[in-house]
Amino acid sequence: MATLTFRAEQALLGAMLQRPSLPSTLHYLDAGDFTTIQHRQVFSALVAASEVTTADGNGRTWEDLVEQAAGPEVGPEYLAELVRACPDPANGPVYGKLVVDASVRRTLAADAEDLDSQAGTIGYSARRLFTAQVDGGRQVEVSAGYAKEVAGLLRRHATAFSPDTTTAAPGRAVPASDRRGIAEERVLAGLLRRHPESRQALGLLAPESFTDPARRETYQALRAMHLSGRDLDIDPLTVDWEAASARGPVPSFRASGPTADGDEPSYATTIAARPVTGSLLRLARDLVPPAQRARRERRLPPPAPAHNGAAPVTRLIQPPPPQPGQGPGPVQGR
């Protein structure tokens, strides 16, 4: 499966191909932010084509302008592949933010390695000064330590989430006999497609309502995006990105990740194709555990408060009330 960065680059270029006005809004991006030569060529071609109006283009279409600017290495078949890889052209600006985020993190990680190397060189210089008994060795040693500390800070920030090595959960086919699994996927499909009843369904369901780890992770990502007001940005790619961010850091940004060869759709992409007919709220109600459903309908008393495993405190003997005009009686010995 392709890494999330590769998929974000494809989605962005596909959105730009379908929205000729989009390149002018992505002024913070440049070709060096992309990870492959082909992606850089297409991006440069799209920017160049956007600067040529159809009026002075001798009647050429937007696609003709892009193909001419891209050169013979990028043909119409590849451009069509990029268009198919774009989940939602309206989310082009969102994909642009993902691409620049991944690019900056790569730069930070590379800078951290360079700074680490320089810290080693500075430390070697400090040792030479100590050996020669020359003044200034301590100051140089402190500088080396500071450079190493800064390198560590850069590296920790860069690898907090590394989309270059992170992939989304692969597609899992739920068998027809797994009625519960299919019902859960239909609810997720409705949330992925921003069903009008999404808010109400989210109010009913907890992550524990989903029985499979991949479905639970996908639901948590969807809920986080809905509750943070990013529901318009939802599509399979952005949900995969959100889930990977919540999953935490990967071992190394230089770890060899999967490539686009033999690409397999992610789980979010797979379930987004599930049919959703009727009420999403009714589908969500069916996933609520029976005890929770009964409690919502007030057929069961609320759960008793927990005492951290300790028995409730009771008084076996109540002290007599004080007489009028007297304080509490003397404390009795045990």
N, C-alpha and C positions, 0 to 999 in steps of 0.2 A: 504494500500500500504506500502511496506517495505521502511524504511528510506534509504537515499542515501548512508549512510555508510554501511548498510547491503548489499545493491546491489553492492557497490564497492568491498567489501570483497568476495562476490560470484564470481564477474567477475574476480578478481585477481586469486582466487583459480582455477577457470575454465581455465584461461589462462595457469597457471602453469601445470595443468594436461595435456594440449595439447602441451606444450613446455618444455620438460625435461631439457633444458639448462637454463631456466629462473630462477629457484631458486638460482643459484649461483650468479646472478646479483642483487639480492634483499638482500644484506648483511646488510642493514640498518633496516630491519624488524625483529621482533621476534614474537613469538606466543602471547605474551601479548598485541600486538597491535590490536588483533581481539576481537570482542565483544561477541562472543558465544563460548561455550566449543567445539562444533563440528568444527567450523572454526579453532580454535586453534589446534585441533587434526589433521585436514587435513593438515594445514600448516606445523606442525612439521613432519608429515609423508612425505610430499613432500620434505622437506629439507633433511630428513634422506635418502630417496630413491635416491635423486640426488647424494649422496655421495657413492652410491653403483653402480659400473659399471655393465653393462650387461655381461661383460666377466666373472666376478666372481660371477654373480648372478644365476649360474646354469641354464642359458637359460630362466630365468623369464623375462617377459615383464615389461615395465615401469609401467603399470597399476597394475600388480601383486605385484611389489615392494611397490607401494603406499598403496595398500590394506593391505598388510602384516604389514607395519609400522603403519598404522592407527588403526589397531585392529578391533575387532568384532563390535564395536559400529558404525563404518562407513562402510557401504556396497557399492557394485557397483552401486546400484540404486541412492544413494545419490551423489556419484561422478559423475554419468551421469547427475544428476540435476544441479550440479555446471557447468558442461561443457555447458549445454543448456543456463545457465544464463549469459554466457560470450558473449558480443556483438561482440568482435573482439579480437582473441588471440594475434594479433600483438600489441595491445595496453596494453599488460600486464605491462610493466614498468610504463605506465601512471596510471593504477589502483593502482600499488604499492605506487605511490606518494599520491594518494587520501587517501589510507588507513593510511599511516603514518601521513598525515596532520590531519585526524580526531582523531587519537590516541593522538597526541601531544596536540591538543586542549582540549581533555578530561582531560589530565594530568594537563594542565594549570588551567582549571576550578576547578579541585579537589584541586590543590595546593592553589588556591585563597581562597577556603572555609577554608582550614586548617589555612592559614595565618590570615584570618579574626578571626577565633576562638582564635588563639594565641594573636592577637591584643587585644581581649577582656580580656584575662587573664592578659596581661601586664598592661592594663588600670586599672584593679582591684587592681593589686599590687601598682600602682601609687597612687590610692585613699587611700590604707592602709597606705602608707608612709605619705601622707598629714595628715591623721587623727592622726597618731602618732607623727606628727611634726618632722619627720626624714628627714635629708638632702637627696637630690637625687630624690625626688618625681617628680620634674619638668622634669629632664632628662628622667626618666622612662616614663612619660606621652608623651614626644616628640617621644620616640621610638615606643610607641603604635600607635601614629598617623601616623608615617612613615610606619609601618607595614600595617596599614589599607589602606594607599594610594597605596602601592605596590600591595596589594590584588586587589584593584579596577582596576589597570592597567592590571593585569593578566586576570581578568574577562572580561574586555572590549575586549582584544585581543582574548580571547578564544571564545567569543560569537559573534564576528563580523560575523561569518558564522558557524553555528553549524550543520553539516551534520547528526548528530545523531538524530535530531528532525525534519529535513527538508525533505519533500517529494516533488517529482516532480508533475506537473499537471497531474491528472488522464486522462485516455483515454476518448475521446469524439467522438462518432460516428456522422459523418456528414451525414445527409440524402442525398439520391440520388438527391432530388429536389434542393439542395443547390449547384448549379453549380459553383458559385463563391468560396464557401468554399472548394469544391473538387479541384478546380484549384489551390488555395493557398496551399493546402496540397500536391499536386503533386510537386509544386516548392520546398517546404520544404523537401520533400522526396528526390528530386534530390540533394539538398545541403547536406542532411544527408549522402547520399551515395557518396559524393565527385564527382559529375558529372564533366566531363571535362570542361563544360561551367559555372561552379559555379562562377568564378571570374566575368565574363561578366554579369551574372544575378545579382550579388551583386551590380554591378555598376549601374544597372537600378532601383533597388527597394529601397524604404525607409520603415522603420517600419510601417508608416501610410498606406502603400499599403495593409496591412493585416487587415481584418475587425474584427477578433476575438482576445480577449486579450491573449489567450493561444498561438495562432499562431504568434501573434506579439512578445510575449516573446521568443518563440522558435527561431524566425528569428533573433532577436537581439542577442541571444546567439550564433547562427551560424555565424552571421556576425562578432561578436567580435573575435571568434576563427579563422575565415578565415583571418581577417585583421591583427591579431597578429602573423600569421605564424604557427598557431597550427592546420591547416586544416587536417594534417595527423592523428591527435588525435581524430578527430570527430567520434562519434558514439552516440547512444541514451543516454547512461549513462553519458558520458562526457558533452554532451549538457545540460542534466538535471542539472548536477553539476554546470555548468557555469551560467545557468539561476537562480539557487538558490543562487549562490554567488552574483549575481547582485540584487537579491530581497532584500538582507539586513539581519539584525540579526533577530533571533527568540526570543520569550519572555524569555525562560529559557532553559538552556541546560539539565535540569533535568525534563522538561515537558515530560509527558508520550506520546511517539509518537506511530504511527501505527506499527504493527509487520508484519512479513512475512506471517501470516495466511491469507488466502483468498486474495493473492496478485493480484493486478490489474495492468496491464501494464501502464506505463507512456504515456503521450501524444506523446512524441518524439518516443517512441517504436512503438506506434500505427501507426503514419503516415509514419514511415520508410518503412512500408510494402506497401505503395501506389505504384502502377505501374507508371513508368516514361518512356514514349515512345517518340521518336522524339527529338526535340530540346528543351533543358531547356531554352535557351534564348528566343525562341518564346513563351513559357509558361509564362516567366517572363514579356515579353512585354505586354501580355494580361492583366496583373495585374496593369500596370501603369495607373494612372488616366488619362482620356482623355485630360484635360487641360495641364498636364505635358507632355503627349505624343506630343500634338500639339506644345508645346513650344520647345520640343527637335527637332521637325521637322521644327521649325521656321515658323509656321503658325500663331503664336500669338506673340504680342510684349512682351518684358519682363515686369514683374510687376513693377509698379511705386514704387520708394523708399518711405518708411514709414517716417512720420514726428511726430511719437509719439502722434498722434491724433490732432496735431496743424495744422492750415492752413498754406500753404506756404507763406513765407514772400515776399511781393511785394512792390515796390516803386511807389506811385501814382504820385509824382512830383519829377522829376529829377532836381538837382541843376544845374545852368548854368555852363559850363566849365570855368575855370579861364582864364583871358586874358593873353596874352604873357607878361612875366616879372612880373606877379602878383601871389601871393599865393591864396589859397582859400578865398572866400569872408567872411565877418563877419557872425557870427552865428546869425540868426534871432530869435527874441523872439517868443514865442508860442502865 
